[in-house]
Amino acid sequence: MIGRLLRMTTHRSPKPATGATQPVERTVMAALVLSVLAGVGWIGGMIYTVLGWPL
């Protein structure tokens, strides 16, 4: 009974234009790559600093 109250639509929205979103995707991907490289560099620097301390 509950399933008969409302029908689900089969309408699909049109695909968005790929040309408008590509520059944003490239910018986001470049930012992610740079942030990963900065994080790896920071972790490497911390390991180098800790290993360099005289115990």
N, C-alpha and C positions, 0 to 999 in steps of 0.2 A: 504494500500500500504506500509506504513512504517513497519508494523509488518512482512511483507514478505521479507524484505531485509536481515535480519539476523536471523538465527534460534538459539534458546537457546540450549545449550548442556544439556544432561542429565547425563553426566559423574559425578560420585561421587568419591571423593578421598578415599582411604582406611582409616580405622580407625587407629589412632595412637596407638602404644603399650602403655598399661596402666602402665606397670612396670617401664618405664623410667621416667614418669612424677610424680609418687606418692611421691617420696622423696621431690621433689620441692614443691608439694602441701602441704605436711605435714609441711614443714618449713615455708611456707607462712602462713598457718593457725595458727601455733604456734606464729609467729610474730604478727599476727593480734590480737590474744587472749591476748598476753602480752601487746600490745599497748592499748587495751581497758581497761585492768586492771590498767595500769599505768595512763591512763586518768581519770578513775573513782577515783583512789586514789588521784590524783592531785586535782580534783574538790572537793573531800571530805576534803582534807587538806585546800583548800582555804575557804570553808564554815566554817570549824572549826576555822580558823584564824580570819575571819571576825566576827564570833559570839563571839569570845573571846576578841575582842577589847572593851575596856571600852568606852561607848558613852557619 
